[in-house]
Amino acid sequence: MSTATPIVRVQDVSKRFVLHKEKSLKERVLSAGRNNAFREDFWALRNIGLEIDSGSTVGLIGPNGSGKSTLLKTIGGIIQPTSGSVVRRGRMAALLELGAGFHADLTGRENVYLNASILGLSRTQTDRYFDDIVEFSGIAEFIDTQVKFYSSGMYVRLAFAVAVHVDPDLLLVDEVLAVGDEAFQKKCLDKIASFQKEGRTIVLVTHTLNQITDLCSRALVLARGSVVFDGDPTDAVSVLRSGFQTTIAADEENARRTEPEPEPAPAFDIARVESIVVAGDRDDKSGQVVVQPDRPLTIDVTVDARTQLDEWGIGVHVDNPFGQVVVGTHSDLVKTPIPSFVGKKTVRFTFSDVRLGGGEYRVTSAVFGRGSQELHRITDGATFTVRPTATSYGPIGAAAAIQF
């Protein structure tokens, strides 16, 4: 049990937004004061409870729409929870969205004083820090230009420069660093590292997962407004990359049971992808195919052709849980003779030296006809899991060694 003093305490916090379904102003006027047919409750956060210790760096990760930014804004007091409470102590600085705390018609100089006052600095204090803020931002030549003429990168430079010079006890950062160029990102990360050495508290939302493992002492994975994992950053990244299917499988299964049976797929005219099979060991508990990171990745795709295919092609690609293609190929790239056939034919794809990192992956395949016209596609037709190596982590598996 940690003996550090919490700087943030989130107690049973839920946040509801009301979604309006009216498609026009006329519908909104006519539906005013009537029933809730045009309204829908969306719970962005559900019963969140956590404490953040002073001096820690906490990462919030999860898919889009999972509630990360809403939770960060709730911690920062920008959004009030529908139920529950947030207790916070110390001076806070927040970078929650591009341009927050800035006025477009004011100059950069004027916005420094405006933003600093919002963050709790007096004019005298801002005078003392002003030169350092401008130097850190690197936009001295534009400091007397209206910020409405700034690029997104210039916005972030100035906002971050102000935030880190107000002497915060708690710094909240929501993905905005991704907007800056590489050199400025490095400067920001170096500043965050110096904050850590000084014992300041940082809460970070990012989709750059190596920032989670490199910077954070703790990470939370969110899904559908709930915390599905809270602990070691490396484990959190593995949970996120696996798609945390086991955590929400029960809800999805119950939803499927109440859904009507899908209609049969329409009959195909020329050819279709009938099945995708990934070679590997099958886990006895989950039933998932497990592929070892140091072995070739073998995928068998069966094509069913109703008429003879003389000019055709086929492709396959593997996606991570974010929908990003990690590896793929098609018959135009691999110069192999393609035989004509009718009926069913199984095509084997073999990827050597892939070395995928730990996590769950999905396989998509498509068959093409004359002129590269797509005849049929199966998206996410197969899934498999790669167990992380014992000596490394990340999207690429490797056998690591250290020499002294």
Rosetta blueprint (number, residue, H / E / L):
1 M L
2 S L
3 T L
4 A L
5 T L
6 P E
7 I E
8 V E
9 R E
10 V E
11 Q E
12 D E
13 V E
14 S E
15 K E
16 R E
17 F E
18 V E
19 L E
20 H E
21 K L
22 E L
23 K L
24 S L
25 L H
26 K H
27 E H
28 R H
29 V H
30 L H
31 S H
32 A L
33 G L
34 R L
35 N L
36 N H
37 A H
38 F H
39 R E
40 E E
41 D E
42 F E
43 W E
44 A E
45 L E
46 R E
47 N E
48 I E
49 G E
50 L E
51 E E
52 I E
53 D E
54 S L
55 G L
56 S L
57 T E
58 V E
59 G E
60 L E
61 I E
62 G L
63 P L
64 N L
65 G L
66 S L
67 G L
68 K H
69 S H
70 T H
71 L H
72 L H
73 K H
74 T H
75 I H
76 G L
77 G L
78 I L
79 I L
80 Q L
81 P L
82 T L
83 S E
84 G E
85 S E
86 V E
87 V E
88 R E
89 R L
90 G L
91 R L
92 M E
93 A E
94 A E
95 L E
96 L L
97 E L
98 L L
99 G L
100 A L
101 G L
102 F L
103 H L
104 A L
105 D L
106 L L
107 T E
108 G H
109 R H
110 E H
111 N H
112 V H
113 Y H
114 L H
115 N H
116 A H
117 S H
118 I H
119 L L
120 G L
121 L L
122 S L
123 R H
124 T H
125 Q H
126 T H
127 D H
128 R H
129 Y H
130 F H
131 D H
132 D H
133 I H
134 V H
135 E H
136 F H
137 S H
138 G L
139 I L
140 A H
141 E H
142 F H
143 I L
144 D L
145 T L
146 Q E
147 V H
148 K H
149 F H
150 Y L
151 S L
152 S H
153 G H
154 M H
155 Y H
156 V H
157 R H
158 L H
159 A H
160 F H
161 A H
162 V H
163 A H
164 V H
165 H L
166 V L
167 D L
168 P L
169 D L
170 L E
171 L E
172 L E
173 V E
174 D E
175 E L
176 V H
177 L H
178 A H
179 V H
180 G L
181 D L
182 E H
183 A H
184 F H
185 Q H
186 K H
187 K H
188 C H
189 L H
190 D H
191 K H
192 I H
193 A H
194 S H
195 F H
196 Q H
197 K H
198 E L
199 G L
200 R L
201 T E
202 I E
203 V E
204 L E
205 V E
206 T L
207 H L
208 T L
209 L H
210 N H
211 Q H
212 I H
213 T H
214 D H
215 L H
216 C L
217 S L
218 R E
219 A E
220 L E
221 V E
222 L E
223 A E
224 R L
225 G L
226 S E
227 V E
228 V E
229 F E
230 D E
231 G E
232 D L
233 P H
234 T H
235 D H
236 A H
237 V H
238 S H
239 V H
240 L H
241 R H
242 S L
243 G L
244 F L
245 Q H
246 T H
247 T H
248 I H
249 A H
250 A H
251 D H
252 E H
253 E H
254 N H
255 A H
256 R H
257 R H
258 T H
259 E L
260 P L
261 E L
262 P L
263 E L
264 P L
265 A L
266 P L
267 A L
268 F L
269 D L
270 I L
271 A E
272 R E
273 V E
274 E E
275 S E
276 I E
277 V E
278 V E
279 A L
280 G L
281 D E
282 R E
283 D L
284 D L
285 K L
286 S L
287 G L
288 Q L
289 V E
290 V E
291 V E
292 Q L
293 P L
294 D L
295 R L
296 P L
297 L E
298 T E
299 I E
300 D E
301 V E
302 T E
303 V E
304 D E
305 A E
306 R E
307 T E
308 Q E
309 L E
310 D L
311 E L
312 W L
313 G E
314 I E
315 G E
316 V E
317 H E
318 V E
319 D E
320 N L
321 P L
322 F L
323 G L
324 Q L
325 V E
326 V E
327 V E
328 G E
329 T E
330 H E
331 S L
332 D L
333 L L
334 V L
335 K L
336 T L
337 P L
338 I L
339 P L
340 S L
341 F E
342 V E
343 G E
344 K E
345 K E
346 T E
347 V E
348 R E
349 F E
350 T E
351 F E
352 S L
353 D L
354 V L
355 R L
356 L E
357 G L
358 G L
359 G E
360 E E
361 Y E
362 R E
363 V E
364 T E
365 S E
366 A E
367 V E
368 F E
369 G L
370 R H
371 G H
372 S H
373 Q L
374 E E
375 L E
376 H E
377 R E
378 I E
379 T E
380 D E
381 G E
382 A E
383 T E
384 F E
385 T E
386 V E
387 R L
388 P L
389 T L
390 A L
391 T L
392 S L
393 Y L
394 G L
395 P L
396 I E
397 G L
398 A L
399 A L
400 A L
401 A L
402 I L
403 Q L
404 F L
